[in-house]
Amino acid sequence: MAVPKGKVSRARRDKRRSSVWKLQAPTLSRCTQCGELKLPHRVCSNCGFYKGKEVIKVNAE
């Protein structure tokens, strides 16, 4: 049975986990129709277009 040889200090343990908290911001791309920032491979929430085609109708308010 595997048994640790000695206690791992808090500093040593936390050093190993230090890279876990780093998050990346989502990459944004511009809509080809209206120029609004949007997530890639998603329908534009501003104009409703995806790859130059209107996918959903958006109310102009």
N, C-alpha and C positions, 0 to 999 in steps of 0.2 A: 504494500500500500504506500502511495506517495505521501510523504510527510515533509513539510518545509523545514529546512535546516535551522533557520532563525527567524526572528520577527522582522518583518519588513516595515521600516519606519514610515511615518506619514509623508515625509518629504519624498522618499523614494517611490512610494505608491502613487502619490499625486503627480510626480514627474512623468510617470508612465501614462497617466490619463490626461495630460495637459493639452493634447491636440484635439480632444473630443469636443470642446466648446466652440471651436471656430466654425461659424456658419458662413455660407456664401450667399450674397444677394442674388435674386433671380436675374438671369440675363433678359434684357428687353430688346425688342426689335421695333422698327417703325412700320406702321401700316402703309401699304403701297397706295391705298385709296385716299386716306385722309391725313396721314402723317402722325397719327397718335401713337404713343408708346403702348405696346402690348406684349404679352408673353408669346414666344415663338410657337408656331403650329397650333394657334388658337384663333377663333373668330374674333375680330375686332369688336369690342363692346361699344365703341363710339359710332361706327357706321354699319356694322353687321356684315362686312365683307371678309372673305377668306380666299386667298390666291386669285384675286381679281373677280370673283363671283359673289353675288349677294346671296348669303346663306340664310340670314334672319332679317326680318323687317324691324327697323328701329324707328320709334316715333321721333319726329323732329320737333323738339320742344324748345 
